[in-house]
C-alpha cells in the first residue's frame, strides 16, 4: 500500500513537471517581442505627436517615443533610448525611479555628448500623477533638457501613490477588492505640523526658480503643490517619509509680485492634509539692469547674448504652428490671372530641351553605323537618330555572329541520311579563301575543340564606346582567333580581372540585323594602344601569346577561362611591323558564369549533393526525340558526375535541351526542355527532393509537443486505472 | 480529482490560447500601424501626382490664360496637399514677374513635386 502511495507521489511530481515543461515550451514557441503597457510598466506612445518630445536648449528636440526607442517606465526605473535630432541616441537604462515615486534619479548616457543628469541641482525630472514628465535634466555638455510646458513626454505609467486602488489590485493580479484599514486613516502631521518654506523663508527672490522645503509626516506619500489653492493643474511630487524634510525645485509663474505656493500632504491612499502655503515676493529684474554698473560694451554684449539665448531656447513650433497663416482663397485667386498664368510666357525653357532632345548619337555609334550599313539601316528603321533614342536600344539585343556564321558556312553538319547537331568549323579545316575572308582585327572565341562558336554581344559603355562581350563558364577551355590587318611582330593576350559582378551593358545589339552582312572589312574594335597593359599588371591574371604555326596570318591561342566568376577582359595586343600602325589592342569582355550545382534545400540553407549524375538530352530535329547529347564530339562528358561541390556544366551548341539528374536517396529530376542560343553554357542550379521529404514537414518542436501531449494523456489514463485498482483494493480490504 | 485535472487542462489550454491570441493581436496591431503609415504615404503620393497632372495639363500645356475656375481649383489642390514646401514654391511661381523667373520657378516646382513622391 505504501509502495503504491510513493509511486503515486512520484507520478504527481512527474505530472507537474510535464505540465511545467509544456507551459515553458508553449511560451518558447510563441514568444514574441512585445510588452504590455500599463500603469506599472509604461511606454511612450510613438503615435502621440504632442506627448513624446522634450526640448534641449542646445540640442533641439529629443524624441522619447521613436520607433526604435522602446522606452519603458517601471517602478524600478527607465529602460530604452531617446533619440535626439542632433546628438543621436541617449541611453536611459541607468535612470532609477525612486521606488515607484516618479522622481527620476541618475544619469542618461548620450553616445556623443556624455552624461545627462536627471536629478541635478536646481532641476530634476518627475513623472506626475498624469504620467507626464516634468522638470529639467542637465547634460554635462549640452545644458538643460526641459520636460513639460510646451514640450511634453507622457507615459501610461503612474506613480504608485496615484494609482487607484482598483488599478492596484487589478495590475497586481490580486482580486481582493477591499482597502487596508490604514487607507482610511488621515494623514499624520509631523512634530510642529506640516510646513512649506520657499527659499528657506526669505522674503524676496529675483529668480523664478526657487527651492521649496516640504515637511511631511511619517505616512506622507506625496505632496500636491501649486500656486493655485484649488490645485487645478497642480503637480505632485513623491515624498520620502524617511527624511525629516524634502527639498524640491519649483518654478514660479511669470510676472513679478507676491507668489504663494500651496501644498497638501497626502498619504499614498489619497488622504490629504489641509492646505499649507508659503509666500515670497518675486522681483522681476532684467539681466541687463542687474549689471547696470558694468561698462556699456558689456551691457551690449549681454544684450546680444540674451537675444541669442532667446533664439536658442525658442521652442520648435508645433505642427499646427508651423503651417503658415494662409490668406483666404478669394484674396489669393483674383479675377485677373497673374502673369505666370496668362499663357503669354513659355514656362518651360525651350533651348535646353531642344539641345537635349536633338543631340546626335555618340560619335562611336555614328561611326559604327556608317561602317556597317546594315546597322545604319536598322537604326533608321527603328528610328534611332538622337541621343535620347539610345534608351530604346536597350529593348533589343544585338550580337555578332560566330566565326562559322560570319564566313557564311552552314552551322548544321549535313551527313547522309541524317541531320547532325549544329557545329562550327575549326580554323585548320578552313580553305585558303575562307581564311582570307575572316574579318580582320576581331577576336573570335570558340570552345569544345573549336566547334562551338561563342555569341559576341555588342555593348555600348557609358562613355559611348563599343565593346565585344562573351559569356562562358568558369574553368572551361577557350580558343581565341584573331587576324591582324598587316604582318605583326607579335600578338599577345592578357586576361585582366575587372569586377566580381558583371556590369549591365547599356546596349546589346541583336544578331538578326548584323549577321546577314559581312561588315568586318574595316577595323572597329581595334584601337591604338593608349597605354601598355603593364600598367594594369596587378590585375593581369594570365599573359599568353597567340601563335600562327602555319603562317596563314591567323593567330590562335587556347586558354582556360578563369575559375572565379566575375567580369574579365581579354586584351589582345597586336604589335605591327609597320611603325605607322604601331600597337593596337582589342578588348573582349568575358563574363564568367559559375558552374551549375545540384543541391538539397534545408530551410534557408542549401546542401550540395556530390555523386549526382547529370545528363543532358538534346532534341534531334530529325527524329523529334530527345537523345543523350553526344558530348565527346565537343570534348566534354555526358553524363557528368558531380564532385564534392556538387557542380556540373555543359557548353553546348544551339538547340533544345533538357536536363536529368539522378542521385541515390533523392527523387529523379526530369527538367523541362529549354532553348540554348549559340555557344551558351548550361549551368542552372537544380534542387533535388529527398525521398523522405515528408519527414521534414514535422520539426523537432512539434514532435516534442506531440510527445508531451501523448505523455500527458497516457499519464491521465494510468491514473484512472490506478484509481480503479485502489478502489477495488479498498473494497477487498 | 478528475475534475481538477480537467480544469487544469482547460486552464492550460486557455492560457496557451490567450498567449497565442495576444501574440497575434500585437502582431496585427504592428502590421496595422505599418499599413496605416504606408497608406498615408500612398495618399500623399496620389495627391501630389494628381496635382502635378492637373498642373501640367492646365498650366504648362495652356495656350491661353488659365481661367478663374481652374486657378481656384489649382489653389485648392495645392492647399489640399498640406505641404509647406510645395505651397511656398507654388506661390513663388504664381508671383513670378518675368518670364525667366517663371521658368526658373516652374522647374523648381516640378522638382519639389517629384521629390515629394516617396
Interface residues (C-beta under 8 A of the other chain):
Chain A: X19 X22 X23 X26 X27 X30 X32 X34 X47 X322 X323 X324 X326 X329 X332 X333 X335 X337 X338 X339 X340 X341 X342 X343 X345 X346 X347 X348 X349 X716 X719 X720 X723
Chain B: X1 X2 X5 X8 X12 X15 X16 X19 X20 X23 X26 X27 X30 X33 X59 X60 X62 X63 X64 X65 X66 X67 X68 X71 X72 X75 X76 X79 X84 X87 X88 X93 X94 X95 X96 X97 X99 X102 X103 X105 X106 X107
